[in-house]
Structures are given as structure tokens and as C-alpha cells.
Amino acid sequence: MDKVVAVIPARFQSGRFPGKPLHPIAGKPLIQHVWERCQEAGVFEEVIIATDDMRIVEAGFNFGARVALTGSEHPSGTDRVAEIARKLTKASLIFNVQGDEPLIGPELLRTLARKLNKGRSFDMITAAVPISPEQATNPNAVKVVLSASGSALYFSRSPIPYFRSTGPIAVLKHLGIYGYRRKTLLRLVRLPPSSLEQVEQLEQLRALENGVNIRVIVSDSDSIGVDTPEDVELVERKLLSKNRAPS
């Protein structure tokens, strides 16, 4: 298997939730839960937390993580991941694992890494999960529609597809994890924001508009992100429930 590295971008300042990466959930900082899920996957030669804040650096060192200090000017987590990827010259595959996804499944991470390593017809990989048509109206839930081969045709905050009639098509919610071939990631961050990306405020549309084939793995396990302080209680209950479940 090619050398695979997971990078977890973490920014202390957040408009909706300042200090989110260090917020305690089930007795640990949020960012630690994400790091542990990546470690449990067992497919990453390195798991690196990328941040521009010394408070996150110190917290990461305290629980044994490798932490890289990045510039503070990055407009997105993808740009922060790319800064690290430029230095990882021996890594072929780079995964951007969102720092606010403490419930991301290690098995899903393993599947994505192995599929990207084996596949030669695509340069990016991500995941989605079926949701009800009612949930599709939430603009914070990004939807994706797929080709017959399982590649992304489009991502949108709007409900897609539009059900003019019933049919055997599931509504898919995109899960915020990306795997890239290193050269693809470095090419994408050099490109200017695309028209659709700016309208929808979705970075992955830059890849589609520039001809990148994004393979989508459909999972049966949803991952709830922590976007606001109100999300903490629900995520904490799920984490504690998992920890109490018999092995």
C-alpha cells in the first residue's frame, strides 16, 4: 500500500464555536477523539494535527499526537492540509479528516484509504450516507448525486435530486472527509475558487469543475459533526453509549 497520511486541520477561532477543537467531550478535547479514530483505523503511517494555535499544539502534545504548526493565513482547512502535504514528499495519499468529526468510523477510514490506494481511475475519494428526503431540505446537510460508476456528479446545499416522481434513488448526505492523491491536492489549492464553489460555498466543487473524478463510498453509518455548542450534548451521548457497548 502507498504511504498514507491523515492530516486533521484544527483552527481555534470559529465564528459559531470559538475554541471548538479543545472543547471537552466525554472527558477529552474534541480534537483528541478525531485523532483516536484515525489511529484506530490502522491504515495511516502518520496522523498529524495541523494548526496555527499554540493552545492546540500543547493539547496535542499532551495526548501524544504529532502536531504541525502552520501559517495563520489559510482560507480553508484544505489549504492548511496542503501546507503539510508539500513537506510530505514520500506520502502518496493524503487524507483530510475534519477536526470536528469525533464519531467518524475507523472502518470507513480504512475502506476509503484502501479504495483510493487500489483505484487508478480516480484521484479523490469521499463518503456519503443515505438520508430521508425530509432531511434533504437542511442547507447545512450537503447532498451529493452519483454516476453509475459511483463518482460524484454534483454536490449541493439544495435538495438533490428533485423528486418529480418516485424512484429507487436514495438521497445522499456528503460526509466531510476527503482522500487525495498528493499531486491532485497540491494542484487544486493552486487553482482559483471556481464559480460554483463560490455560489454554493463548497470547496469540492472546485475539483469537479476542473475535471477531477471524485469517487464516493456510500456508508451505512452517519457521522455527526460538532458545528455549534448545541451539538456537544448529542455527540457526547453517542460517544458514551459506544464506550459502554459490549465488545
Backbone hydrogen bonds, N-H to C=O, Kabsch-Sander energy under -0.5 kcal/mol:
donor,donor_aa,acceptor,acceptor_aa,energy
5,V,93,L,-2.3
6,A,46,E,-2.5
7,V,95,F,-3.3
8,I,48,I,-3.1
10,A,50,A,-2.8
19,G,12,F,-3.2
20,K,12,F,-0.5
20,K,17,F,-1.5
22,L,19,G,-1.3
23,H,20,K,-1.7
25,I,28,K,-3.4
28,K,25,I,-1.5
30,L,23,H,-1.6
31,I,21,P,-2.7
32,Q,29,P,-1.0
33,H,29,P,-1.2
33,H,30,L,-0.6
34,V,30,L,-1.4
35,W,31,I,-2.2
36,E,32,Q,-2.6
37,R,33,H,-2.0
38,C,34,V,-1.9
39,Q,35,W,-2.1
40,E,36,E,-2.5
41,A,37,R,-1.2
42,G,38,C,-0.7
42,G,39,Q,-0.9
45,E,4,V,-2.6
45,E,43,V,-0.5
46,E,4,V,-0.8
48,I,6,A,-2.9
49,I,66,R,-2.5
50,A,8,I,-2.3
50,A,48,I,-0.6
51,T,49,I,-0.5
51,T,68,A,-2.2
52,D,10,A,-0.6
56,I,53,D,-0.7
57,V,53,D,-1.9
58,E,54,M,-2.6
59,A,55,R,-1.9
60,G,56,I,-2.6
61,F,57,V,-2.3
62,N,58,E,-1.9
63,F,59,A,-1.2
64,G,61,F,-1.2
65,A,60,G,-2.7
66,R,47,V,-0.8
67,V,65,A,-0.5
68,A,49,I,-3.0
70,T,51,T,-2.8
80,R,76,S,-1.4
81,V,77,G,-2.5
82,A,78,T,-2.3
83,E,79,D,-1.6
84,I,80,R,-1.3
85,A,81,V,-2.5
86,R,82,A,-2.1
87,K,83,E,-0.5
87,K,84,I,-1.2
88,L,84,I,-0.8
88,L,85,A,-0.7
89,T,87,K,-1.5
91,A,88,L,-1.4
92,S,3,K,-1.6
93,L,3,K,-2.1
94,I,180,Y,-2.7
95,F,5,V,-2.8
96,N,178,Y,-3.1
97,V,7,V,-2.1
97,V,95,F,-0.8
98,Q,96,N,-0.6
98,Q,176,G,-0.9
99,G,9,P,-0.7
101,E,98,Q,-1.2
104,I,101,E,-1.5
109,L,105,G,-2.0
110,R,106,P,-2.3
111,T,107,E,-2.4
112,L,108,L,-2.6
113,A,109,L,-2.3
114,R,110,R,-2.4
115,K,111,T,-2.5
116,L,112,L,-2.4
117,N,113,A,-1.9
118,K,114,R,-2.0
119,G,115,K,-2.7
123,D,213,N,-1.2
124,M,213,N,-1.2
125,I,179,G,-2.2
126,T,215,R,-2.3
127,A,175,L,-0.8
128,A,217,I,-2.1
129,V,173,K,-2.2
131,I,171,V,-2.8
135,Q,132,S,-0.5
136,A,132,S,-1.0
137,T,134,E,-1.2
138,N,135,Q,-1.7
141,A,138,N,-1.4
142,V,140,N,-0.8
143,K,156,S,-3.3
144,V,172,L,-1.8
145,V,154,Y,-2.0
147,S,151,S,-2.9
150,G,147,S,-1.5
152,A,214,I,-2.9
153,L,145,V,-3.3
154,Y,145,V,-1.2
156,S,143,K,-2.3
163,F,161,P,-0.6
164,R,162,Y,-1.4
169,I,167,G,-1.9
171,V,131,I,-0.7
172,L,144,V,-0.6
172,L,170,A,-0.5
173,K,129,V,-3.3
174,H,142,V,-3.8
175,L,127,A,-2.8
177,I,175,L,-2.4
178,Y,96,N,-1.9
179,G,125,I,-2.8
180,Y,94,I,-2.9
181,R,123,D,-1.9
182,R,92,S,-2.7
184,T,181,R,-0.9
185,L,181,R,-2.1
186,L,182,R,-2.3
187,R,183,K,-1.7
188,L,184,T,-2.5
189,V,185,L,-1.9
190,R,186,L,-0.5
190,R,187,R,-0.7
191,L,187,R,-0.7
191,L,188,L,-1.1
198,Q,194,S,-2.1
199,V,195,S,-1.9
200,E,196,L,-2.8
201,Q,197,E,-1.9
202,L,197,E,-1.1
205,L,202,L,-1.4
206,R,203,E,-2.0
207,A,203,E,-0.7
208,L,204,Q,-1.7
209,E,205,L,-2.8
210,N,206,R,-1.0
210,N,207,A,-0.5
211,G,208,L,-1.8
212,V,207,A,-2.7
214,I,212,V,-0.7
215,R,124,M,-2.4
215,R,213,N,-0.7
216,V,150,G,-2.7
217,I,126,T,-2.5
218,V,216,V,-0.6
219,S,128,A,-3.4
219,S,217,I,-0.7
222,D,220,D,-0.5
225,G,223,S,-0.6
226,V,100,D,-2.4
227,D,225,G,-0.8
231,D,228,T,-1.7
232,V,229,P,-1.0
234,L,230,E,-0.5
235,V,231,D,-2.1
236,E,232,V,-2.8
237,R,233,E,-2.2
238,K,234,L,-1.9
239,L,235,V,-2.5
240,L,236,E,-2.6
241,S,237,R,-2.2
242,K,238,K,-2.1
243,N,239,L,-2.2
244,R,240,L,-1.5
245,A,241,S,-0.9
245,A,242,K,-0.5
